[in-house]
Amino acid sequence: MIIEITTYKPAAGVTHTQLMQASKEFDQNYCARCKGLISRQFAKTTTGYMDIFKWQTKQDVEHVQATFMDDADAVAYAKHLDPETLTMHNYELLDSFEAGEA
Protein backbone atom coordinates (compact mmCIF):
# COMPACT_ATOMS: atom_id res chain seq x y z
CA MET A 1 0.00 0.00 0.00
CA ILE A 2 1.15 3.54 -0.76
CA ILE A 3 0.39 6.61 1.36
CA GLU A 4 0.43 9.88 -0.58
CA ILE A 5 0.67 13.12 1.40
CA THR A 6 -0.12 16.31 -0.51
CA THR A 7 0.02 19.75 1.12
CA TYR A 8 -1.04 23.11 -0.29
CA LYS A 9 -2.60 26.48 0.36
CA PRO A 10 -5.74 27.67 -1.40
CA ALA A 11 -5.39 29.80 -4.51
CA ALA A 12 -5.73 33.56 -4.05
CA GLY A 13 -9.33 34.51 -3.31
CA VAL A 14 -10.48 30.94 -2.51
CA THR A 15 -12.25 30.79 0.85
CA HIS A 16 -12.30 27.87 3.26
CA THR A 17 -15.97 27.29 2.42
CA GLN A 18 -15.26 27.24 -1.32
CA LEU A 19 -12.38 24.79 -0.82
CA MET A 20 -14.56 22.52 1.32
CA GLN A 21 -17.23 22.43 -1.41
CA ALA A 22 -14.61 21.84 -4.11
CA SER A 23 -13.14 18.99 -2.03
CA LYS A 24 -16.52 17.26 -1.78
CA GLU A 25 -17.03 17.59 -5.54
CA PHE A 26 -13.47 16.29 -6.12
CA ASP A 27 -14.27 13.20 -4.03
CA GLN A 28 -17.52 12.51 -5.89
CA ASN A 29 -16.48 13.45 -9.42
CA TYR A 30 -12.84 12.37 -9.53
CA CYS A 31 -11.65 10.28 -6.57
CA ALA A 32 -14.58 7.88 -6.86
CA ARG A 33 -13.30 6.94 -10.35
CA CYS A 34 -9.62 6.45 -9.44
CA LYS A 35 -8.47 2.88 -9.85
CA GLY A 36 -6.68 1.66 -6.75
CA LEU A 37 -7.72 4.50 -4.45
CA ILE A 38 -8.62 3.16 -1.02
CA SER A 39 -9.33 6.43 0.78
CA ARG A 40 -8.75 10.16 0.93
CA GLN A 41 -8.68 12.30 4.05
CA PHE A 42 -8.81 16.11 3.73
CA ALA A 43 -7.27 18.00 6.65
CA LYS A 44 -6.56 21.56 7.78
CA THR A 45 -2.97 22.22 8.84
CA THR A 46 -1.47 25.19 10.65
CA THR A 47 -0.37 26.65 7.31
CA GLY A 48 -2.87 25.32 4.78
CA TYR A 49 -4.43 21.99 3.84
CA MET A 50 -3.41 18.36 3.44
CA ASP A 51 -4.71 15.36 1.53
CA ILE A 52 -3.83 11.88 2.74
CA PHE A 53 -4.48 9.28 0.07
CA LYS A 54 -4.17 5.52 0.50
CA TRP A 55 -3.49 3.63 -2.73
CA GLN A 56 -3.37 -0.09 -3.42
CA THR A 57 -0.19 0.02 -5.52
CA LYS A 58 2.61 2.33 -6.62
CA GLN A 59 1.41 1.87 -10.21
CA ASP A 60 -2.03 3.27 -9.26
CA VAL A 61 -0.39 6.41 -7.83
CA GLU A 62 1.90 6.82 -10.82
CA HIS A 63 -1.01 6.50 -13.26
CA VAL A 64 -3.04 9.18 -11.47
CA GLN A 65 -0.06 11.51 -11.23
CA ALA A 66 0.67 11.09 -14.95
CA THR A 67 -2.94 11.72 -16.04
CA PHE A 68 -4.24 14.14 -13.36
CA MET A 69 -4.08 17.32 -15.45
CA ASP A 70 -5.81 15.57 -18.38
CA ASP A 71 -9.01 15.07 -16.37
CA ALA A 72 -11.56 17.92 -16.28
CA ASP A 73 -12.77 17.04 -12.76
CA ALA A 74 -9.21 16.95 -11.42
CA VAL A 75 -8.40 20.29 -13.05
CA ALA A 76 -11.59 21.80 -11.59
CA TYR A 77 -10.26 21.00 -8.10
CA ALA A 78 -6.67 21.99 -8.89
CA LYS A 79 -7.86 25.50 -9.80
CA HIS A 80 -8.67 26.00 -6.11
CA LEU A 81 -5.05 25.30 -5.08
CA ASP A 82 -1.97 27.53 -5.13
CA PRO A 83 0.47 25.53 -7.29
CA GLU A 84 3.46 27.36 -5.78
CA THR A 85 2.70 25.80 -2.38
CA LEU A 86 1.90 22.26 -3.57
CA THR A 87 4.04 19.42 -2.24
CA MET A 88 3.49 15.72 -2.86
CA HIS A 89 5.25 12.75 -1.27
CA ASN A 90 4.62 9.01 -1.55
CA TYR A 91 5.49 6.46 1.11
CA GLU A 92 5.31 2.68 1.19
CA LEU A 93 3.20 1.55 4.13
CA LEU A 94 5.09 -1.10 6.07
CA ASP A 95 2.71 -1.69 8.96
CA SER A 96 -0.39 -0.17 10.50
CA PHE A 97 -2.51 -0.34 13.62
CA GLU A 98 -6.26 0.16 13.80
CA ALA A 99 -7.76 0.69 17.24
CA GLY A 100 -10.22 -2.03 18.13
CA GLU A 101 -8.50 -4.73 16.06
CA ALA A 102 -7.40 -7.83 17.93
N, C-alpha and C positions, 0 to 999 in steps of 0.2 A: 504494500500500500504506500502511496505517496501523499504527503501533506504539503500543500502549497500555501504559503503565507504571502499575501499581497497587501501592501500598505499604500495609502494615498491620502491626499486632501481633496476636498471638492473643488471643482473649477470655480473661477471667479463668478460671483453672483448666485451660485447654487446654494440654497438653504438646506438645513438639516432635514426639514420636512420634504423638500423636493428630492433629496438623495434617498430618503427612506422609501418614498413612492417608487423611484426609479429602481431601487434594489428589489422591491417586491415584483415589479414587472420583469426585471432581469431574471429572477428566479423562475417565474412562470413561463416567460417567452424564450429564454435561452438555456438556462441551467437544466431545466427539465428535459431538454433534448440532448444533453451532452453524454455521449457514450462513456461509461466508466466512472461518472461522477457519483460518489456515494453521498456526500453532503456538502453544504456550504453554510458557514456561520458568518454573520455580518456583525462587526463589533465597532464600538467607538473607542478610540485611544485618547491619550492625553494631547496628541498633536493632530489627529485626523481620524482615519477609519482603517479598518482591517478586514480582509476576507480570509477565512480559513477554509480551504477546500480539502476534501479527502477524495483521492482518486484510487481506482483499482490498480492501475499500472502506470509506469513511466510513459509508455507509448500513448496512453489516453491523454495525459498532460501535454505531451509534445504535440499531439494532433491538434488539441484545442489552441495551444499557443501559436501554432503555425497558421491556423485558419480563423482566429478570433476576429481580426479586422475585416474579414470577408463576409461576416454575418451581420445583417442589418440590425438584429436585436442586440447583439453584442456591442456594436457601434453606438446604438442609442444609449446604452448604459455608459459606455466609455466617454461620451460627451459630457457627462456630469463630473468627470474626474480631471484633476490637474495632472497632465502627463509628466510635468517636471518633477512631481513628488512621488511618482509611482515606483515602487520597488516590488520585486517578485522573487521568491526563493522557494525551491523545492527540496524536500527532505524525505528520505526513505524511513518509514516507520518500522522500528525494530521490535517494539513491544508496546503494549498499552494496558491500562487498568480501567475498568468500568466499575463504579461503586455498585454494590448489590450483587455482583457476580461471585459465585463460589469457586 
